[in-house]
Amino acid sequence: MQGGYYAGPPEVGRQDGNVPNPLQNVGIDQRLNEQLPLDAVFRDENGQQVKLGQYFSHGKPVILSLVYYECPMLCNQVLIGLVGSLKALTFDVGKEFEVLTVSFDPRETPGLARQKKSTFLTRYDRPSAPAAAGWHFLTGDENSIKRLTEAVGFRYAYDPTTNQFAHASAVMVATPEGRLSHYFYGIEYAPKEIRLGLIEASDNKIGSPVDRLLLYCYHYDPATGKYGARVMNILRLGGVIFLIGFAAMLFVLIRWKPHAGEMERPTTSEVGGTA
């Protein structure tokens, strides 16, 4: 068995007699608006003891990924998919938002976290500051990990026969106050979806007027972990655009319509003839 499995939102955690025992209780339960345990204690990639809440004290939304650093396949795919999406954003890690990558294996060390951080900062390929100060790789003890994974609804299982964990794949977005606002499933994350999720989580404190217009036309669907069209809002917006265009056309026609005194005057030959 490999170090995890792919799970889409509708089937996450479903009990199925055909599923191998280690996967029976594996999945993700959405906990939208759940408060993360900000007092939970972890260690950063430098071995310093930190509380989760200190990454939510800068007024920025936070992307959260739960992995284990020695995972042979799926966790790396999650992080590769995440960094690919982040590279496509005009937002910068550490500037508009923070990223938290947390190991759910209590045996892992800050040294492993440091190596993984170096690898993915190199992949991100943005100026080292503020990215180095904005993407954090944490390890923790069993109690802190349990509190965080339970708050997120992240269910996983250790398989002693392979010395690996079975787990699902997703990244989450949390508000600056530490409440879960979005789940994005799989191992590839559309940059547009991540961008809109960050903007919504920030309560529109980041992003452009165009982004706010997109959020008017699209809404986050928790069932799919994607943004879908708000049909009525698109129709309303189309109606407003039509009315504005029609009013502008009328204005131009009225403004340029010849007035009675400006009608074409007869020529000299038409008035008095030739001498």
Kinemage of the C-alpha trace (Angstrom):
@kinemage 1
@onewidth
@group {chain A} dominant
@subgroup {mainchain}
@vectorlist {calphas} color= white
{ca met a 1} P 0.000 0.000 0.000
{ca gln a 2} L 1.205 3.495 -0.790
{ca gly a 3} L 1.418 6.314 1.716
{ca gly a 4} L -2.086 7.601 1.175
{ca tyr a 5} L -4.971 7.656 -1.224
{ca tyr a 6} L -6.831 10.225 -3.265
{ca ala a 7} L -10.280 11.150 -2.040
{ca gly a 8} L -12.892 13.440 -3.531
{ca pro a 9} L -15.398 15.225 -1.301
{ca pro a 10} L -18.575 13.190 -1.951
{ca glu a 11} L -16.961 9.856 -1.044
{ca val a 12} L -14.645 10.998 1.736
{ca gly a 13} L -14.649 8.640 4.684
{ca arg a 14} L -17.393 6.393 3.341
{ca gln a 15} L -17.577 2.953 4.978
{ca asp a 16} L -17.282 0.244 2.345
{ca gly a 17} L -16.737 -3.463 2.850
{ca asn a 18} L -14.527 -3.565 -0.244
{ca val a 19} L -12.092 -1.022 1.178
{ca pro a 20} L -8.991 -2.398 2.949
{ca asn a 21} L -9.163 -2.133 6.755
{ca pro a 22} L -6.593 0.709 7.079
{ca leu a 23} L -8.800 2.880 4.864
{ca gln a 24} L -12.106 2.207 6.593
{ca asn a 25} L -11.921 5.282 8.838
{ca val a 26} L -9.851 7.509 6.588
{ca gly a 27} L -11.307 10.684 5.124
{ca ile a 28} L -12.095 14.353 5.581
{ca asp a 29} L -15.149 15.732 7.340
{ca gln a 30} L -15.744 19.355 6.494
{ca arg a 31} L -15.759 21.578 9.563
{ca leu a 32} L -16.503 24.929 7.990
{ca asn a 33} L -16.326 27.814 10.473
{ca glu a 34} L -14.675 25.512 13.043
{ca gln a 35} L -12.191 27.284 15.291
{ca leu a 36} L -8.681 25.875 15.063
{ca pro a 37} L -6.939 25.180 18.414
{ca leu a 38} L -4.784 28.295 18.446
{ca asp a 39} L -3.277 27.401 21.814
{ca ala a 40} L -1.943 24.058 20.528
{ca val a 41} L 1.847 23.859 20.803
{ca phe a 42} L 4.113 22.697 17.951
{ca arg a 43} L 7.740 23.092 16.927
{ca asp a 44} L 8.782 25.029 13.845
{ca glu a 45} L 11.435 23.947 11.355
{ca asn a 46} L 14.119 25.462 13.602
{ca gly a 47} L 13.017 23.479 16.636
{ca gln a 48} L 11.464 26.484 18.381
{ca gln a 49} L 8.311 25.883 20.398
{ca val a 50} L 5.411 27.813 18.875
{ca lys a 51} L 1.694 28.151 19.404
{ca leu a 52} L -0.554 27.770 16.398
{ca gly a 53} L -2.153 31.120 17.186
{ca gln a 54} L 0.995 33.098 16.465
{ca tyr a 55} L 0.485 32.421 12.745
{ca phe a 56} L -2.965 33.985 12.972
{ca ser a 57} L -1.896 37.256 14.562
{ca his a 58} L -1.047 39.206 11.416
{ca gly a 59} L -4.521 39.737 9.969
{ca lys a 60} L -3.874 37.427 7.003
{ca pro a 61} L -5.690 34.319 5.767
{ca val a 62} L -3.788 31.041 6.143
{ca ile a 63} L -3.533 28.003 3.863
{ca leu a 64} L -3.224 24.797 5.884
{ca ser a 65} L -1.854 21.501 4.579
{ca leu a 66} L -1.626 18.342 6.678
{ca val a 67} L 1.054 15.896 5.523
{ca tyr a 68} L 3.868 13.785 6.886
{ca tyr a 69} L 7.336 14.554 5.655
{ca glu a 70} L 8.490 10.989 4.986
{ca cys a 71} L 5.373 10.087 3.022
{ca pro a 72} L 6.601 8.272 -0.109
{ca met a 73} L 4.047 9.680 -2.522
{ca leu a 74} L 0.744 11.427 -1.775
{ca cys a 75} L 1.990 14.125 0.605
{ca asn a 76} L 4.622 15.218 -1.884
{ca gln a 77} L 1.933 15.371 -4.576
{ca val a 78} L -0.197 17.567 -2.309
{ca leu a 79} L 2.710 19.957 -1.720
{ca ile a 80} L 3.739 19.944 -5.398
{ca gly a 81} L 0.166 20.765 -6.376
{ca leu a 82} L -0.013 23.496 -3.748
{ca val a 83} L 3.275 25.142 -4.725
{ca gly a 84} L 2.262 25.006 -8.393
{ca ser a 85} L -0.910 26.902 -7.565
{ca leu a 86} L 0.943 29.405 -5.376
{ca lys a 87} L 3.433 30.146 -8.151
{ca ala a 88} L 0.552 31.075 -10.459
{ca leu a 89} L -0.844 33.616 -7.978
{ca thr a 90} L 0.081 37.285 -8.054
{ca phe a 91} L -0.223 37.183 -4.251
{ca asp a 92} L 2.981 36.398 -2.350
{ca val a 93} L 3.379 33.950 0.517
{ca gly a 94} L 4.202 35.990 3.591
{ca lys a 95} L 2.734 39.177 2.164
{ca glu a 96} L -0.970 38.658 1.484
{ca phe a 97} L -1.283 35.283 3.225
{ca glu a 98} L 0.573 32.642 5.259
{ca val a 99} L 1.005 28.906 4.651
{ca leu a 100} L 1.119 26.281 7.416
{ca thr a 101} L 2.312 22.775 6.597
{ca val a 102} L 1.940 20.498 9.617
{ca ser a 103} L 3.108 16.901 9.992
{ca phe a 104} L 0.566 14.539 11.528
{ca asp a 105} L 3.294 11.986 12.372
{ca pro a 106} L 4.429 12.695 15.967
{ca arg a 107} L 7.698 10.827 15.334
{ca glu a 108} L 8.916 13.389 12.813
{ca thr a 109} L 11.478 16.015 13.764
{ca pro a 110} L 12.171 19.701 13.029
{ca gly a 111} L 15.134 18.532 10.940
{ca leu a 112} L 12.772 16.787 8.511
{ca ala a 113} L 10.548 19.870 8.503
{ca arg a 114} L 13.541 22.070 7.688
{ca gln a 115} L 14.554 19.871 4.750
{ca lys a 116} L 11.017 19.881 3.370
{ca lys a 117} L 10.785 23.654 3.722
{ca ser a 118} L 14.036 24.137 1.808
{ca thr a 119} L 12.802 21.870 -0.983
{ca phe a 120} L 9.511 23.661 -1.462
{ca leu a 121} L 10.817 27.196 -1.074
{ca thr a 122} L 13.201 26.324 -3.911
{ca arg a 123} L 10.236 25.106 -5.968
{ca tyr a 124} L 8.268 28.247 -5.128
{ca asp a 125} L 11.125 30.310 -6.554
{ca arg a 126} L 10.087 33.705 -5.204
{ca pro a 127} L 12.345 36.094 -3.279
{ca ser a 128} L 13.333 34.343 -0.056
{ca ala a 129} L 11.778 37.122 1.985
{ca pro a 130} L 8.898 37.254 2.749
{ca ala a 131} L 8.275 33.654 1.562
{ca ala a 132} L 10.745 32.111 4.031
{ca ala a 133} L 9.010 33.933 6.872
{ca gly a 134} L 5.528 33.151 5.543
{ca trp a 135} L 5.591 29.399 4.868
{ca his a 136} L 5.964 27.397 8.070
{ca phe a 137} L 6.679 23.672 8.453
{ca leu a 138} L 5.686 22.317 11.854
{ca thr a 139} L 5.968 19.122 13.866
{ca gly a 140} L 4.200 18.290 17.108
{ca asp a 141} L 3.391 15.755 19.761
{ca glu a 142} L 0.462 13.367 19.532
{ca asn a 143} L -1.881 15.523 21.606
{ca ser a 144} L -1.368 18.715 19.582
{ca ile a 145} L -1.665 16.823 16.305
{ca lys a 146} L -4.885 15.163 17.478
{ca arg a 147} L -6.430 18.497 18.453
{ca leu a 148} L -5.606 20.033 15.082
{ca thr a 149} L -6.644 17.099 12.896
{ca glu a 150} L -9.916 16.666 14.804
{ca ala a 151} L -10.721 20.357 14.428
{ca val a 152} L -10.097 20.124 10.678
{ca gly a 153} L -11.948 16.802 10.318
{ca phe a 154} L -8.859 15.087 8.932
{ca arg a 155} L -9.066 11.328 9.622
{ca tyr a 156} L -6.073 9.102 8.934
{ca ala a 157} L -4.763 5.686 9.951
{ca tyr a 158} L -1.352 4.206 10.619
{ca asp a 159} L -0.590 0.866 8.944
{ca pro a 160} L 2.147 -0.928 10.941
{ca thr a 161} L 2.665 -3.518 8.209
{ca thr a 162} L 3.984 -0.813 5.870
{ca asn a 163} L 5.038 1.754 8.483
{ca gln a 164} L 2.983 4.322 6.566
{ca phe a 165} L -0.156 6.394 7.034
{ca ala a 166} L -3.308 6.116 4.977
{ca his a 167} L -4.876 9.534 4.490
{ca ala a 168} L -6.883 11.699 2.117
{ca ser a 169} L -5.643 14.742 0.223
{ca ala a 170} L -6.791 18.344 0.525
{ca val a 171} L -5.685 21.791 1.574
{ca met a 172} L -7.738 24.140 3.705
{ca val a 173} L -8.030 27.915 4.010
{ca ala a 174} L -8.627 29.601 7.364
{ca thr a 175} L -9.572 33.159 8.224
{ca pro a 176} L -7.157 35.482 10.055
{ca glu a 177} L -9.046 34.543 13.229
{ca gly a 178} L -8.330 30.833 12.712
{ca arg a 179} L -11.723 29.639 11.480
{ca leu a 180} L -11.936 27.168 8.592
{ca ser a 181} L -13.500 28.740 5.506
{ca his a 182} L -12.647 26.523 2.507
{ca tyr a 183} L -11.566 22.981 1.625
{ca phe a 184} L -9.914 22.201 -1.712
{ca tyr a 185} L -9.656 18.497 -2.505
{ca gly a 186} L -7.249 16.341 -4.469
{ca ile a 187} L -3.646 17.023 -5.394
{ca glu a 188} L -4.120 19.881 -7.883
{ca tyr a 189} L -5.638 23.195 -6.883
{ca ala a 190} L -6.823 25.710 -9.469
{ca pro a 191} L -5.083 29.049 -8.821
{ca lys a 192} L -8.356 30.926 -9.405
{ca glu a 193} L -10.054 28.843 -6.696
{ca ile a 194} L -7.230 29.380 -4.213
{ca arg a 195} L -7.151 33.117 -4.969
{ca leu a 196} L -10.901 33.541 -4.453
{ca gly a 197} L -10.752 31.429 -1.288
{ca leu a 198} L -8.022 33.636 0.159
{ca ile a 199} L -9.927 36.800 -0.745
{ca glu a 200} L -13.124 35.522 0.870
{ca ala a 201} L -11.251 34.353 3.965
{ca ser a 202} L -9.650 37.793 4.292
{ca asp a 203} L -13.109 39.430 4.134
{ca asn a 204} L -12.047 41.178 0.903
{ca lys a 205} L -9.055 42.847 2.538
{ca ile a 206} L -6.859 41.556 -0.291
{ca gly a 207} L -7.589 41.334 -4.006
{ca ser a 208} L -8.778 43.759 -6.670
{ca pro a 209} L -12.188 45.134 -7.732
{ca val a 210} L -12.179 42.487 -10.478
{ca asp a 211} L -11.817 39.781 -7.810
{ca arg a 212} L -14.776 41.205 -5.909
{ca leu a 213} L -16.799 41.174 -9.133
{ca leu a 214} L -15.876 37.507 -9.628
{ca leu a 215} L -16.982 36.714 -6.083
{ca tyr a 216} L -20.309 38.374 -6.883
{ca cys a 217} L -20.698 36.034 -9.853
{ca tyr a 218} L -19.273 32.866 -8.254
{ca his a 219} L -19.805 31.154 -4.917
{ca tyr a 220} L -17.929 28.456 -3.036
{ca asp a 221} L -19.697 25.087 -3.045
{ca pro a 222} L -18.633 23.038 0.011
{ca ala a 223} L -19.920 19.829 -1.588
{ca thr a 224} L -17.389 20.027 -4.413
{ca gly a 225} L -14.703 22.245 -2.891
{ca lys a 226} L -14.950 24.476 -5.975
{ca tyr a 227} L -16.477 27.766 -7.054
{ca gly a 228} L -19.615 27.672 -9.187
{ca ala a 229} L -21.546 30.351 -11.036
{ca arg a 230} L -24.231 32.340 -9.252
{ca val a 231} L -26.667 32.266 -12.184
{ca met a 232} L -29.020 34.925 -10.859
{ca asn a 233} L -26.182 37.297 -10.023
{ca ile a 234} L -24.707 36.848 -13.499
{ca leu a 235} L -28.140 37.596 -15.019
{ca arg a 236} L -28.517 40.674 -12.813
{ca leu a 237} L -25.045 41.876 -13.735
{ca gly a 238} L -25.779 41.288 -17.419
{ca gly a 239} L -29.000 43.296 -17.074
{ca val a 240} L -27.172 46.180 -15.392
{ca ile a 241} L -24.498 46.194 -18.116
{ca phe a 242} L -27.228 46.188 -20.808
{ca leu a 243} L -29.052 49.117 -19.181
{ca ile a 244} L -25.848 51.109 -18.843
{ca gly a 245} L -24.979 50.442 -22.482
{ca phe a 246} L -28.482 51.353 -23.649
{ca ala a 247} L -28.464 54.599 -21.636
{ca ala a 248} L -25.045 55.496 -23.045
{ca met a 249} L -26.287 54.910 -26.601
{ca leu a 250} L -29.352 57.119 -26.027
{ca phe a 251} L -27.146 59.849 -24.576
{ca val a 252} L -24.902 59.811 -27.639
{ca leu a 253} L -27.857 59.875 -30.054
{ca ile a 254} L -29.519 62.780 -28.240
{ca arg a 255} L -26.283 64.718 -27.922
{ca trp a 256} L -25.430 64.446 -31.610
{ca lys a 257} L -28.947 64.849 -33.081
{ca pro a 258} L -29.011 68.061 -35.241
{ca his a 259} L -31.159 70.804 -33.738
{ca ala a 260} L -33.784 72.627 -35.814
{ca gly a 261} L -31.632 75.760 -36.173
{ca glu a 262} L -28.724 73.698 -37.365
{ca met a 263} L -30.555 72.095 -40.301
{ca glu a 264} L -28.761 72.324 -43.605
{ca arg a 265} L -29.092 75.837 -45.016
{ca pro a 266} L -29.797 76.338 -48.757
{ca thr a 267} L -26.870 77.396 -50.927
{ca thr a 268} L -26.627 80.821 -52.618
{ca ser a 269} L -27.656 79.386 -55.980
{ca glu a 270} L -30.776 77.888 -54.383
{ca val a 271} L -31.776 81.275 -52.901
{ca gly a 272} L -31.051 83.872 -55.589
{ca gly a 273} L -29.927 81.984 -58.615
{ca thr a 274} L -26.887 83.091 -60.675
{ca ala a 275} L -26.164 86.695 -61.686
